Amino acid sequence: MEVLLVSEKTIIVKSHKGKYSATFCKNGAKHLVKNLPNKNFHIIIDKKVAHLYEDELKFILDNSSVLLIEAIESNKSLEAIPRYVSHLVNRQIRRDDILIAIGGGIIQDITCFLAATLLRGVDWYFYPTTLLAQADSCIGSKSSINCGDSKNLLGTFTPPDKVIIGSNFLKTLDGVDVRSGVGEMLKVHGISGEKDFNKIANKYNDLFIDSSIMQVFIRRSLEIKKKYIEADEFDRGPRNIFNYGHSFGHAIEAATNFAIPHGIAVTIGLDMANWLSPQIASGDVQHYDRMHGVLSRNYRGFKKIEIPIDLFMSALAKDKKNIGKDEVTLILPNKYAKIEKGRYVNNKIFKSLCDKYLTKVRTS
């Protein structure tokens, strides 16, 4: 198995703000303590992470401006943002200060949004603590904030100034959280093509027991994504295909009131996209068969959770990628297993197919 060499522990990503680094290390908490910025900074941290790492982070948490946030969807919302702004203003934030995010995707979204809007822009660092964030969302510049009942309606493209990926953070994740992150990794490797997907599928079991193997595939996920975000940072063209599985995944999350975690919902969304494509587009059923085995293993334990079709269709219709009133924009594999963006009629036949997948195919 490939091992990360010292020279390979940093990935450099190009963005509209300049280059930024994603650096791999063993202990993210210790790295932060030893590498504090030489200017004013404000910590924005997941409450659970602060508790889990209170010993390692005690000095920082006791002697810094700290904003503790429970990592739940309602806190990643426009309605919650004023609380965070008030906290930072009370701590006398200035434009040359740094925000340091420590947590998963929700903390990332909140911090990125604040960094983009506070004082017309402040720098920020990111210490991702979930596999989902380490293997996917930590690079790419996006922030997404909920507004009312609409998920990820508001956002910006504001890259961090640096990302530090500490492998030890993953040791405190439960099995479902790890599988949620693996779901995003399966998506990225599926986008890359059959060769990369087969590699991660063949090592699926090892991902959960060997951290060195996990690190190799985290890095590969970021390498694949880096090519797309550097070519299309603002998500207007080629990068769109990273929504593979996400239109369905977001609708599944909404329809179940987030009873199914994001990465698991995306895994189901990938499987659903592969199954639907031969019936509404040019997909090949063999592509569905090739990926279904490992995808279904990754969403095991969530097959019996009801996904009400009307709630699902309502959420799907609100997807921000949609253009026409009676159409949905989807990312599906074509007959060559290449992932493509297309527009499809949202009619009774389409609803019936979605219902069949959610109630019969998924649960079998």
Backbone torsions as a table, in degrees:
resi	resn	phi	psi	omega
1	MET	NA	139.5	178.7
2	GLU	-60.4	140.9	177.3
3	VAL	-118.1	139.2	179.0
4	LEU	-71.8	122.8	175.5
5	LEU	-84.5	161.9	-178.9
6	VAL	-55.7	-41.9	-177.6
7	SER	-69.7	-13.8	-177.3
8	GLU	-101.5	7.7	-172.7
9	LYS	-84.8	0.5	177.0
10	THR	-129.8	131.1	173.5
11	ILE	-107.5	131.9	178.4
12	ILE	-102.5	126.8	-178.1
13	VAL	-115.0	132.7	177.5
14	LYS	-89.3	137.8	178.2
15	SER	-142.6	174.8	179.7
16	HIS	-66.7	-18.7	177.1
17	LYS	-91.3	-4.5	-174.0
18	GLY	118.4	-170.5	-178.9
19	LYS	-85.0	146.9	170.8
20	TYR	-136.8	160.3	-173.5
21	SER	-110.9	146.4	168.7
22	ALA	-118.6	109.9	-172.1
23	THR	-110.9	133.5	178.5
24	PHE	-91.5	136.5	173.8
25	CYS	-145.9	170.9	-178.9
26	LYS	-82.3	-47.9	-174.1
27	ASN	-119.4	102.0	-176.7
28	GLY	-65.9	-37.5	-179.4
29	ALA	-64.6	-45.6	178.7
30	LYS	-65.0	-37.8	178.8
31	HIS	-59.4	-43.8	-179.5
32	LEU	-62.5	-46.6	-178.4
33	VAL	-60.5	-38.2	-176.9
34	LYS	-83.0	-13.8	-174.2
35	ASN	-128.8	43.8	179.4
36	LEU	-65.4	142.8	179.0
37	PRO	-61.8	150.8	178.1
38	ASN	-90.9	31.7	175.0
39	LYS	-144.9	174.1	-179.1
40	ASN	-62.6	140.9	179.4
41	PHE	-142.8	160.2	-179.7
42	HIS	-131.6	125.4	-179.6
43	ILE	-87.2	129.5	171.4
44	ILE	-118.8	111.7	-167.7
45	ILE	-134.4	143.8	173.1
46	ASP	-62.8	129.2	-179.6
47	LYS	-54.4	-40.9	-178.3
48	LYS	-65.6	-41.2	179.1
49	VAL	-64.8	-41.4	178.6
50	ALA	-59.4	-38.6	178.7
51	HIS	-70.4	-44.4	-177.5
52	LEU	-64.7	-32.5	-175.4
53	TYR	-117.0	30.9	-176.0
54	GLU	-63.7	-31.5	179.1
55	ASP	-70.2	-48.4	-178.7
56	GLU	-66.5	-33.1	-174.7
57	LEU	-103.2	8.8	-173.1
58	LYS	-53.8	-47.2	-177.1
59	PHE	-59.6	-45.1	-178.3
60	ILE	-68.0	-45.7	-177.0
61	LEU	-66.2	-29.7	-178.9
62	ASP	-84.7	-19.1	-170.6
63	ASN	-127.2	18.6	-177.2
64	SER	-133.4	170.0	169.8
65	SER	-75.9	114.9	-173.2
66	VAL	-126.9	129.4	174.6
67	LEU	-113.4	110.0	179.1
68	LEU	-90.7	128.4	-178.0
69	ILE	-131.9	131.3	172.1
70	GLU	-73.8	127.5	-173.2
71	ALA	-82.2	75.1	176.1
72	ILE	-126.6	156.6	-173.3
73	GLU	-57.7	-37.9	-177.4
74	SER	-65.1	-22.3	177.7
75	ASN	-84.9	-11.4	175.7
76	LYS	-100.6	62.0	-172.7
77	SER	-141.6	158.8	177.5
78	LEU	-61.1	-34.0	-178.5
79	GLU	-66.1	-28.6	-177.7
80	ALA	-88.5	-20.6	-174.2
81	ILE	-55.7	-41.9	-179.3
82	PRO	-55.9	-32.6	178.0
83	ARG	-62.4	-41.7	-177.7
84	TYR	-71.6	-37.9	177.9
85	VAL	-62.7	-45.3	179.8
86	SER	-59.7	-42.6	178.8
87	HIS	-58.8	-48.2	-176.7
88	LEU	-69.2	-37.0	176.7
89	VAL	-64.3	-41.3	177.7
90	ASN	-64.6	-25.6	176.1
91	ARG	-90.4	12.0	174.1
92	GLN	58.9	47.5	177.3
93	ILE	-61.3	141.0	177.2
94	ARG	-122.9	164.1	-172.4
95	ARG	-65.1	-26.1	179.9
96	ASP	-95.1	10.0	172.9
97	ASP	-75.3	169.2	179.8
98	ILE	-123.4	134.7	170.3
99	LEU	-92.9	132.8	178.4
100	ILE	-117.7	112.1	-179.1
101	ALA	-92.4	130.8	177.2
102	ILE	-130.2	106.1	-177.9
103	GLY	161.2	-160.2	-179.8
104	GLY	-99.0	-151.9	-172.7
105	GLY	-63.2	-35.2	-179.7
106	ILE	-66.8	-45.6	177.1
107	ILE	-64.1	-38.1	177.0
108	GLN	-60.5	-48.8	-178.8
109	ASP	-60.6	-44.7	-179.4
110	ILE	-62.9	-48.6	-176.7
111	THR	-66.1	-42.8	179.3
112	CYS	-61.2	-43.4	179.6
113	PHE	-64.2	-43.3	177.9
114	LEU	-64.3	-42.0	-179.7
115	ALA	-62.3	-33.8	-178.4
116	ALA	-75.8	-30.3	-169.3
117	THR	-108.7	-31.3	-179.4
118	LEU	-66.4	127.4	175.8
119	LEU	53.7	29.1	-177.9
120	ARG	61.9	23.4	172.9
121	GLY	124.5	120.5	173.0
122	VAL	-128.7	159.0	178.9
123	ASP	-75.6	155.0	176.4
124	TRP	-147.7	148.7	175.3
125	TYR	-112.8	156.0	-179.4
126	PHE	-133.4	125.2	171.6
127	TYR	-110.9	89.7	-177.9
128	PRO	-70.3	134.0	-176.7
129	THR	-112.5	-5.0	176.7
130	THR	-109.9	155.1	178.3
131	LEU	-64.1	-38.9	-180.0
132	LEU	-57.8	-43.0	-180.0
133	ALA	-73.7	-39.5	-178.3
134	GLN	-66.3	-37.9	-172.6
135	ALA	-93.7	-7.7	-175.4
136	ASP	-144.5	-68.8	-165.2
137	SER	-74.8	-15.9	-173.6
138	CYS	-65.1	-23.1	172.8
139	ILE	-115.0	150.9	177.6
140	GLY	126.2	-12.5	170.1
141	SER	80.3	-11.9	-171.9
142	LYS	-76.1	142.8	161.5
143	SER	-124.4	148.5	179.7
144	SER	-140.2	125.5	-177.6
145	ILE	-121.6	136.5	177.3
146	ASN	-76.5	153.2	176.9
147	CYS	-140.9	114.9	-175.8
148	GLY	61.0	-127.6	179.4
149	ASP	-91.4	1.5	-175.7
150	SER	-96.7	122.9	-178.3
151	LYS	-82.2	134.8	173.9
152	ASN	55.0	38.6	-176.2
153	LEU	-76.7	-34.0	-177.4
154	LEU	-113.2	149.5	178.1
155	GLY	179.3	177.1	-179.4
156	THR	-140.4	172.0	169.5
157	PHE	-114.5	96.4	-176.0
158	THR	-135.1	96.1	-176.3
159	PRO	-67.0	148.6	172.5
160	PRO	-69.8	161.6	176.0
161	ASP	-83.2	-24.2	171.7
162	LYS	-160.1	151.9	176.7
163	VAL	-124.2	133.1	177.4
164	ILE	-119.9	116.8	-176.0
165	ILE	-103.4	100.7	-179.4
166	GLY	-94.8	117.0	-175.0
167	SER	-65.5	-29.5	-178.4
168	ASN	-63.5	-24.9	178.5
169	PHE	-58.8	-30.6	-175.9
170	LEU	-70.8	-18.6	-176.4
171	LYS	-68.3	-21.1	-178.4
172	THR	-96.7	4.0	177.7
173	LEU	-81.2	146.2	173.6
174	ASP	-83.1	171.9	-174.1
175	GLY	-60.0	-37.5	-179.8
176	VAL	-67.3	-39.8	177.9
177	ASP	-62.8	-39.3	178.0
178	VAL	-65.5	-45.1	178.8
179	ARG	-63.2	-33.3	177.0
180	SER	-61.6	-43.9	176.8
181	GLY	-66.8	-39.3	178.0
182	VAL	-61.6	-33.7	177.2
183	GLY	-57.0	-44.0	177.3
184	GLU	-67.0	-36.6	178.1
185	MET	-65.3	-39.4	176.4
186	LEU	-62.4	-38.8	177.0
187	LYS	-60.3	-50.8	-176.6
188	VAL	-62.6	-44.2	179.6
189	HIS	-68.0	-32.3	175.6
190	GLY	-66.1	-38.1	177.0
191	ILE	-63.7	-39.4	-178.2
192	SER	-63.8	-33.0	178.3
193	GLY	134.5	175.4	-173.7
194	GLU	-60.6	-38.7	-177.2
195	LYS	-61.7	-50.6	179.8
196	ASP	-67.2	-39.1	-179.7
197	PHE	-64.1	-42.7	179.9
198	ASN	-61.8	-36.0	179.7
199	LYS	-61.9	-47.4	-178.4
200	ILE	-74.3	-33.6	177.9
201	ALA	-63.8	-40.1	-179.6
202	ASN	-69.1	-23.2	179.7
203	LYS	-105.6	16.1	-173.5
204	TYR	-53.5	-51.1	-178.3
205	ASN	-63.0	-37.9	-177.5
206	ASP	-66.4	-26.0	179.9
207	LEU	-57.2	-30.6	-173.8
208	PHE	-90.8	-7.5	-175.5
209	ILE	-126.6	-11.8	-176.4
210	ASP	-130.5	105.3	-175.4
211	SER	-65.4	-28.6	179.4
212	SER	-67.7	-37.0	176.6
213	ILE	-68.9	-41.5	177.1
214	MET	-57.7	-43.2	-178.8
215	GLN	-62.6	-38.0	178.4
216	VAL	-60.8	-43.4	-177.0
217	PHE	-78.6	-27.4	171.8
218	ILE	-62.3	-48.1	-179.9
219	ARG	-61.4	-43.4	-179.4
220	ARG	-62.8	-38.6	177.2
221	SER	-58.7	-44.4	-179.4
222	LEU	-69.3	-35.4	177.3
223	GLU	-62.7	-42.1	179.1
224	ILE	-64.6	-48.3	-177.7
225	LYS	-64.6	-37.9	-178.6
226	LYS	-53.7	-41.8	-178.8
227	LYS	-61.3	-39.5	-177.5
228	TYR	-75.9	-41.8	-176.1
229	ILE	-73.7	-28.2	176.4
230	GLU	-72.5	-30.5	178.4
231	ALA	-81.7	-25.0	-173.4
232	ASP	-150.6	65.5	-173.9
233	GLU	-59.3	-35.2	-174.0
234	PHE	-94.6	15.4	168.0
235	ASP	58.8	46.5	179.6
236	ARG	-109.0	-4.5	-175.2
237	GLY	-149.7	-111.7	-173.8
238	PRO	-56.0	-33.4	-177.7
239	ARG	-66.0	-18.5	179.6
240	ASN	-52.0	-31.5	-174.7
241	ILE	-68.2	-11.3	175.2
242	PHE	-72.8	-3.3	170.4
243	ASN	-86.2	5.3	173.8
244	TYR	-51.8	120.7	-179.0
245	GLY	84.0	-13.6	-172.5
246	HIS	-84.6	-35.0	177.4
247	SER	-59.2	-47.8	177.1
248	PHE	-68.5	-40.9	-178.2
249	GLY	-61.0	-45.5	178.8
250	HIS	-64.4	-38.1	178.7
251	ALA	-66.6	-36.8	177.1
252	ILE	-65.2	-43.6	177.1
253	GLU	-58.1	-48.5	-177.4
254	ALA	-64.7	-42.6	-176.3
255	ALA	-68.4	-23.7	180.0
256	THR	-105.4	10.9	-177.6
257	ASN	53.7	40.9	176.3
258	PHE	64.2	26.2	174.4
259	ALA	-70.5	-21.2	176.5
260	ILE	-106.5	120.6	-178.0
261	PRO	-59.6	155.8	-172.9
262	HIS	-53.0	-54.0	-176.1
263	GLY	-66.1	-30.5	175.5
264	ILE	-70.7	-41.9	176.8
265	ALA	-61.8	-38.4	176.8
266	VAL	-65.1	-39.4	177.0
267	THR	-58.8	-46.3	176.4
268	ILE	-62.2	-41.0	178.7
269	GLY	-60.7	-38.4	176.4
270	LEU	-63.1	-46.9	-179.6
271	ASP	-62.5	-40.6	179.5
272	MET	-65.6	-42.4	178.5
273	ALA	-61.7	-43.5	-179.8
274	ASN	-65.3	-36.1	-179.1
275	TRP	-73.9	-39.5	-178.1
276	LEU	-72.5	-33.4	-171.3
277	SER	-55.4	-43.9	178.4
278	PRO	-64.0	-18.3	-175.1
279	GLN	-98.3	-25.5	-179.2
280	ILE	-122.3	-8.2	-179.6
281	ALA	-137.1	-145.6	-175.3
282	SER	-108.8	18.2	-176.0
283	GLY	-65.6	161.6	-179.0
284	ASP	-108.4	128.9	-179.0
285	VAL	-61.9	-25.7	178.4
286	GLN	-66.3	-31.1	176.7
287	HIS	-65.8	-41.7	175.4
288	TYR	-59.6	-46.8	-178.5
289	ASP	-61.6	-39.6	-177.6
290	ARG	-64.7	-37.4	-175.7
291	MET	-93.3	-21.3	-170.5
292	HIS	-60.3	-39.6	-175.7
293	GLY	-56.4	-53.3	-177.1
294	VAL	-74.9	-32.8	177.6
295	LEU	-64.7	-44.7	-178.6
296	SER	-66.5	-32.0	175.1
297	ARG	-65.5	-34.9	-176.6
298	ASN	-75.4	-25.7	176.8
299	TYR	-104.4	19.0	175.3
300	ARG	-60.0	147.3	-177.3
301	GLY	90.1	-11.3	179.9
302	PHE	-121.8	10.2	-176.8
303	LYS	-70.7	-29.6	-173.3
304	LYS	-94.4	-4.0	177.0
305	ILE	-69.8	125.9	-177.6
306	GLU	-67.7	135.4	174.4
307	ILE	-119.2	93.9	-176.0
308	PRO	-58.6	126.6	-172.5
309	ILE	-63.9	-38.6	-178.6
310	ASP	-66.6	-40.5	177.0
311	LEU	-66.6	-38.7	178.4
312	PHE	-62.4	-48.3	-178.0
313	MET	-66.2	-36.6	178.1
314	SER	-63.4	-43.8	179.0
315	ALA	-67.1	-39.7	-180.0
316	LEU	-63.1	-37.0	-179.6
317	ALA	-66.9	-21.9	-179.2
318	LYS	-89.7	-0.9	-177.8
319	ASP	-56.0	132.3	-174.2
320	LYS	-67.9	-12.3	178.4
321	LYS	-80.9	-15.3	-178.7
322	ASN	-66.6	148.6	179.0
323	ILE	-117.9	-61.2	-179.0
324	GLY	-80.5	156.2	-177.7
325	LYS	-65.4	-39.5	-175.7
326	ASP	-107.3	25.9	179.7
327	GLU	-130.1	155.4	171.6
328	VAL	-122.1	142.8	176.3
329	THR	-97.8	122.1	-175.3
330	LEU	-128.8	153.8	173.7
331	ILE	-107.1	113.0	-174.7
332	LEU	-131.2	154.5	174.3
333	PRO	-78.3	140.5	175.8
334	ASN	-90.1	-171.1	-174.6
335	LYS	-66.7	-16.8	177.2
336	TYR	-98.5	10.4	-179.1
337	ALA	68.4	15.5	174.9
338	LYS	-83.9	135.9	-176.2
339	ILE	-82.8	127.0	-175.1
340	GLU	-134.7	154.9	175.8
341	LYS	-96.3	137.0	178.9
342	GLY	-151.9	166.6	177.8
343	ARG	-113.2	134.8	-173.6
344	TYR	-133.2	145.7	-178.0
345	VAL	-67.9	129.1	178.3
346	ASN	-95.1	86.1	-176.9
347	ASN	-123.8	-170.7	-177.4
348	LYS	-64.1	-35.9	179.3
349	ILE	-64.5	-45.3	179.2
350	PHE	-61.9	-43.4	178.7
351	LYS	-61.9	-40.7	179.8
352	SER	-63.2	-40.2	178.1
353	LEU	-66.1	-42.1	177.6
354	CYS	-61.2	-43.0	179.2
355	ASP	-63.1	-40.7	179.3
356	LYS	-62.4	-43.7	179.7
357	TYR	-64.1	-49.5	-173.0
358	LEU	-66.4	-35.3	-174.3
359	THR	-97.2	-22.0	-175.5
360	LYS	-120.9	-57.0	-176.3
361	VAL	-64.1	-49.6	-177.4
362	ARG	-62.3	-36.5	-172.7
363	THR	-88.8	-4.5	-176.9
364	SER	-77.4	NA	NA
